[in-house]
Amino acid sequence: MSGFFGLFNYEKEGPGVEKDAPQKKGFFLFFDLYFKNFWKLVVSSIWFILLSIPVVTSGLAFAGFTNVARNLAIDSHSFGTSDFFETIKKNWKQALPAGIINLLIFALLIWDLYFFYTVTTGIFSLVALAMVLTLLFIFITMNFYLWTIMVTFKLKLKQIYVNSFKFAILCLKRNILIVVSLLAIYAATISLLFLNVNIITMLYTAIVLFVLPGFTFLLIEFNVFPKIKKHMIIPYYKDHPNEDLELRHRMGIE
């Protein structure tokens, strides 16, 4: 195989690592990967926005960007734009309907929030509102994993959603941290609007359109892929002990 379900292709030229270079971890590793791949993420953000404008094709945009961000998050080489569209070409039959399904579910949940918050009153309204907020949180965190599973494994769409739901529950603590981090980043970005300066407004627009999407995708992939590796990839190789020995060694899987 040229890589686990198309995940790793070591025939591509990578940036290389200096011999005996200290290994960065956590916060420092993330920002090292982010700034090292800043322009690839910016270009991918542009394609993501353009492809999301028709709304119904948003699933294609998510699949393409997820593949690029996933490879960058594990410091595997990505060509950026070509990988973005190659992923769409390979996964459009699942990505397109998944995007539409997600839009419908999000629309339904948001409508429910509006209804129970503004129309109904009493204890029933509070209980229903709490339930809808819980479902919304679960579905948002499912999407952290859904697109990665889709572009990494050859599974049916139903299986992708089922596994995404399992990760949303199994990795609850990590998912909460991701959501809190993203909310903090978005809040800081929105706060720029209150400065009311033309140059700041231009900067804000540039950040929202070209910087924030890439940062968000990389942050999510940086945090969720280790869990997918632990619970899906490693078990796969346990069941196939003689397969992809060199690849397993590169991934640190014995």
C-alpha positions as CSV (number, residue, x, y, z in Angstrom):
1,M,0.0,0.0,0.0
2,S,1.2,3.5,-0.7
3,G,-0.2,4.6,2.7
4,F,-2.9,3.5,5.1
5,F,-6.2,4.0,3.2
6,G,-4.4,6.8,1.3
7,L,-3.4,8.5,4.5
8,F,0.4,8.4,4.2
9,N,2.2,8.5,0.9
10,Y,5.9,8.6,1.5
11,E,6.7,8.8,-2.2
12,K,5.9,12.5,-1.8
13,E,8.8,14.7,-0.9
14,G,8.6,16.1,2.6
15,P,10.2,19.0,4.4
16,G,12.7,16.8,6.2
17,V,13.7,16.8,9.8
18,E,17.2,17.8,11.1
19,K,19.1,15.0,12.7
20,D,19.0,14.9,16.5
21,A,16.6,17.9,16.4
22,P,14.6,18.3,19.7
23,Q,11.0,17.1,19.4
24,K,8.4,19.7,20.1
25,K,5.2,18.8,21.8
26,G,1.7,20.1,22.5
27,F,1.3,23.9,22.2
28,F,4.7,24.5,20.7
29,L,4.4,21.7,18.1
30,F,1.0,23.0,17.0
31,F,2.2,26.5,16.3
32,D,5.4,25.2,14.7
33,L,3.2,23.2,12.3
34,Y,0.8,26.1,11.8
35,F,3.4,28.8,10.9
36,K,5.4,26.3,8.8
37,N,2.3,25.6,6.7
38,F,0.7,29.1,7.0
39,W,0.4,29.8,3.3
40,K,-0.9,26.3,2.4
41,L,-3.6,26.8,5.0
42,V,-4.4,30.3,3.6
43,V,-4.8,29.0,0.0
44,S,-6.9,26.1,1.2
45,S,-9.1,28.6,3.1
46,I,-9.7,30.4,-0.1
47,W,-10.8,27.2,-1.9
48,F,-12.9,26.3,1.2
49,I,-14.8,29.6,1.2
50,L,-15.4,29.6,-2.6
51,L,-16.6,26.0,-2.6
52,S,-18.9,26.7,0.5
53,I,-20.6,29.7,-1.1
54,P,-23.2,27.5,-2.9
55,V,-23.9,25.9,0.6
56,V,-25.0,22.6,-0.9
57,T,-21.4,21.9,-1.8
58,S,-20.0,22.7,1.6
59,G,-19.5,19.0,2.3
60,L,-17.0,18.9,-0.6
61,A,-15.2,21.9,0.9
62,F,-15.0,20.2,4.3
63,A,-13.6,16.9,2.9
64,G,-11.0,18.7,0.8
65,F,-9.7,20.9,3.6
66,T,-9.8,18.1,6.2
67,N,-7.4,16.0,4.1
68,V,-4.9,18.9,3.8
69,A,-5.2,19.8,7.5
70,R,-4.9,16.2,8.6
71,N,-1.7,15.6,6.8
72,L,-0.2,18.9,8.0
73,A,-1.2,18.2,11.6
74,I,0.8,15.0,11.6
75,D,3.7,16.7,9.8
76,S,3.1,14.6,6.6
77,H,3.7,16.4,3.3
78,S,0.7,17.9,1.5
79,F,0.7,19.7,-1.8
80,G,-2.2,21.8,-0.6
81,T,-4.4,22.7,-3.6
82,S,-3.9,19.5,-5.6
83,D,-4.5,17.4,-2.5
84,F,-7.6,19.5,-1.7
85,F,-9.3,18.7,-5.0
86,E,-7.9,15.2,-5.3
87,T,-9.7,14.4,-2.0
88,I,-12.9,15.9,-3.3
89,K,-12.6,13.8,-6.5
90,K,-12.2,10.6,-4.4
91,N,-14.8,11.3,-1.8
92,W,-17.5,13.4,-3.4
93,K,-20.1,10.6,-3.4
94,Q,-20.1,10.7,0.4
95,A,-19.0,14.3,1.0
96,L,-21.8,15.9,-1.0
97,P,-24.7,14.1,0.7
98,A,-23.0,14.4,4.1
99,G,-22.8,18.1,3.7
100,I,-26.5,18.4,2.9
101,I,-27.4,16.1,5.8
102,N,-25.4,18.3,8.1
103,L,-27.0,21.4,6.9
104,L,-30.5,20.0,7.5
105,I,-29.6,18.8,10.9
106,F,-28.0,22.1,12.0
107,A,-31.0,24.0,10.6
108,L,-33.4,21.8,12.5
109,L,-31.4,22.2,15.8
110,I,-31.1,26.0,15.4
111,W,-34.8,26.3,14.7
112,D,-35.5,24.2,17.8
113,L,-33.3,26.5,19.9
114,Y,-35.2,29.5,18.5
115,F,-38.5,27.9,19.2
116,F,-37.9,26.8,22.8
117,Y,-36.1,30.0,23.7
118,T,-38.6,32.6,22.2
119,V,-42.0,30.8,21.8
120,T,-42.4,28.4,24.7
121,T,-42.1,29.1,28.5
122,G,-42.0,27.2,31.7
123,I,-40.0,24.2,32.9
124,F,-40.7,22.2,29.8
125,S,-39.1,25.0,27.7
126,L,-36.0,24.9,29.9
127,V,-35.7,21.2,29.7
128,A,-36.2,21.1,26.0
129,L,-33.7,23.9,25.5
130,A,-31.1,22.0,27.5
131,M,-31.7,18.9,25.4
132,V,-31.4,20.7,22.1
133,L,-28.2,22.4,23.3
134,T,-26.8,19.0,24.3
135,L,-27.7,17.6,20.9
136,L,-26.2,20.6,19.1
137,F,-22.9,20.2,21.0
138,I,-22.8,16.4,20.3
139,F,-23.4,17.0,16.6
140,I,-20.8,19.8,16.4
141,T,-18.2,17.5,18.0
142,M,-19.2,14.7,15.7
143,N,-18.1,16.8,12.8
144,F,-14.6,17.1,14.3
145,Y,-14.2,13.4,13.5
146,L,-16.7,12.8,10.6
147,W,-14.7,14.3,7.8
148,T,-11.4,12.8,9.0
149,I,-12.9,9.4,9.1
150,M,-14.5,9.9,5.7
151,V,-11.2,10.8,3.9
152,T,-9.1,8.3,5.9
153,F,-11.1,5.1,5.8
154,K,-13.3,3.2,3.3
155,L,-16.5,3.1,5.2
156,K,-20.2,3.5,4.4
157,L,-21.8,6.8,5.3
158,K,-23.8,5.3,8.1
159,Q,-20.7,3.8,9.6
160,I,-18.9,7.2,9.4
161,Y,-21.7,8.8,11.3
162,V,-21.9,6.0,13.9
163,N,-18.1,6.2,14.5
164,S,-18.2,10.0,14.7
165,F,-20.9,9.7,17.4
166,K,-18.8,7.3,19.3
167,F,-15.8,9.7,19.3
168,A,-18.1,12.6,20.3
169,I,-18.9,10.7,23.5
170,L,-15.7,8.8,24.0
171,C,-13.5,11.9,23.7
172,L,-15.9,14.3,25.6
173,K,-13.2,16.0,27.6
174,R,-11.0,16.7,24.6
175,N,-14.0,17.8,22.6
176,I,-15.0,20.3,25.3
177,L,-11.5,21.7,25.3
178,I,-11.5,22.1,21.5
179,V,-14.9,23.9,21.6
180,V,-13.8,26.2,24.4
181,S,-10.6,27.0,22.6
182,L,-12.4,27.8,19.3
183,L,-15.0,29.9,21.1
184,A,-12.2,31.9,22.8
185,I,-10.5,32.4,19.4
186,Y,-13.7,33.5,17.7
187,A,-14.5,35.8,20.6
188,A,-11.1,37.5,20.3
189,T,-11.6,37.8,16.6
190,I,-15.1,39.4,17.0
191,S,-13.7,41.8,19.6
192,L,-11.7,43.5,16.8
193,L,-14.9,44.9,15.4
194,F,-15.3,47.1,18.5
195,L,-12.1,49.0,17.7
196,N,-14.0,50.7,14.8
197,V,-11.0,51.6,12.7
198,N,-10.9,51.1,9.0
199,I,-7.6,49.3,8.9
200,I,-8.8,47.0,11.7
201,T,-11.9,46.3,9.8
202,M,-9.8,45.3,6.8
203,L,-7.6,43.2,9.0
204,Y,-10.7,41.6,10.6
205,T,-12.1,40.6,7.2
206,A,-8.8,39.1,6.1
207,I,-8.4,37.1,9.3
208,V,-12.0,35.8,9.1
209,L,-11.7,34.8,5.4
210,F,-8.1,33.7,5.0
211,V,-6.7,32.8,8.5
212,L,-9.4,31.6,10.8
213,P,-10.5,28.6,8.7
214,G,-7.0,27.2,8.4
215,F,-6.3,27.7,12.1
216,T,-9.6,26.0,13.0
217,F,-9.1,23.0,10.7
218,L,-5.5,22.5,11.9
219,L,-6.4,22.8,15.5
220,I,-9.2,20.2,15.2
221,E,-7.1,17.7,13.2
222,F,-4.1,18.2,15.6
223,N,-6.4,17.2,18.5
224,V,-8.7,14.5,17.0
225,F,-6.3,12.5,14.8
226,P,-4.4,11.0,17.7
227,K,-7.7,9.6,19.0
228,I,-8.6,8.2,15.6
229,K,-5.2,6.7,15.4
230,K,-5.5,5.1,18.9
231,H,-9.0,3.7,18.5
232,M,-9.2,2.9,14.8
233,I,-5.8,2.7,13.1
234,I,-3.8,0.9,15.8
235,P,-6.5,-1.8,16.3
236,Y,-6.5,-2.3,12.5
237,Y,-2.8,-3.2,12.6
238,K,-3.3,-5.4,15.6
239,D,-5.7,-7.5,13.4
240,H,-3.3,-7.3,10.5
241,P,0.1,-7.8,12.2
242,N,2.1,-8.5,9.0
243,E,0.7,-5.6,7.0
244,D,2.6,-2.3,6.2
245,L,5.5,-3.0,8.6
246,E,7.5,0.0,7.3
247,L,4.5,2.3,7.5
248,R,3.8,1.1,11.1
249,H,7.4,1.8,12.1
250,R,7.1,5.4,10.6
251,M,3.9,5.9,12.6
252,G,5.4,4.6,15.8
253,I,3.1,1.6,15.9
254,E,4.7,-1.7,17.0
